[in-house]
Amino acid sequence: MLYSNRAKHSEHHGGTNVSWLEETFGVSKPIIGMCHLPALPGDPAYDAREGLAAVIEHARRELSALQAGGVDGIMISNEFSLPYLTKTEPITAITMARVIGEIRDEIRVPFGVNVLWDATASIDVAVATGAGFVREIFTGVYASDFGLWDTNVGATARHRRAVSGDDVRLMFNIVPEGATYLSDRDLADLTRSTVFNARPDAICVSGLTAGAATDDSALSAVKAAAGDTPVVVNTGVRANNAAQALSVADAAVVGTFFKRDGVFENSVDPERVRLLMSEVHRLREEATVEA
């Protein structure tokens, strides 16, 4: 239930200024690596000949590479279910739960899920698999590449309560990829109203597409308006800009940079993961010395 979530957030901050992100991941400025699933049953690009066995093995390899590179957390998404639906078919969430169940014992870091672009399905998969957080579009109306994108955060909040998902943290993407908010409110006002009305656990700020740089001014505007709510840079973080992004954001979600040659369609390269994580560890050490 979203309103009780604000109470939880305040308790975590009581006298310690430690956010739920730090409590969950055990570090400041956590890096959440994306485990992108191939196309699933029902998706246009699904390879029925290879079947689910190939999807599961791909997920297992991606998970292994991300963890070998040292990420602080994992987010599992149906990234290659392109073009996305704003209301997914049941087979998508069911398949994702099956895949996660197959690799669940190998996950050694906190993990979340994202059923693109379906808030209710994301919560359902999180509850079914024991994921600690989800990332989705929970509020607002958007004109998107996938049509008119309308949300109902009140219904989503009640659904989360109905399926016993109160402990699932909600990361609100308020600058979604491939979409424009249908309002003339500026980003700061949008952030303030989202925090007041919906009580997100975190706010994500994205670029135009997966891997695209997040606008520094947009990230700073959201951070300045978000109050105690953590802000996550959601796309475009690389080894050479991590310092700038994390000087503002409280965490980062990273997908494309971790792929071989930095190409979205490729598999995760553990050496690229290590490269970025080495820079993040350096930044954390500098922050500790300065403190």
Secondary structure, DSSP 8 states (H G I E B T S, - for coil): -HHHHHHHHHHHHTTT---HHHHHHSSSS-EEEEEE----TTSTT--TTTHHHHHHHHHHHHHHHHHHHT-SEEEEE-TTS-S--SS--HHHHHHHHHHHHHHGGG--S-EEEE-TT-HHHHHHHHHHHT-SEEEE--S-EEEETTEEEE--HHHHHHHHHHTT-TTSEEEEEEE-TTEEESS---HHHHHHHHHHHH--SEEEE--SSTT----HHHHHHHHHHSTTS-EEE-S---TTTHHHHHTT-SEEEE-GGGBGGG-TTS-B-HHHHHHHHHHHHHHHHHHHHH-
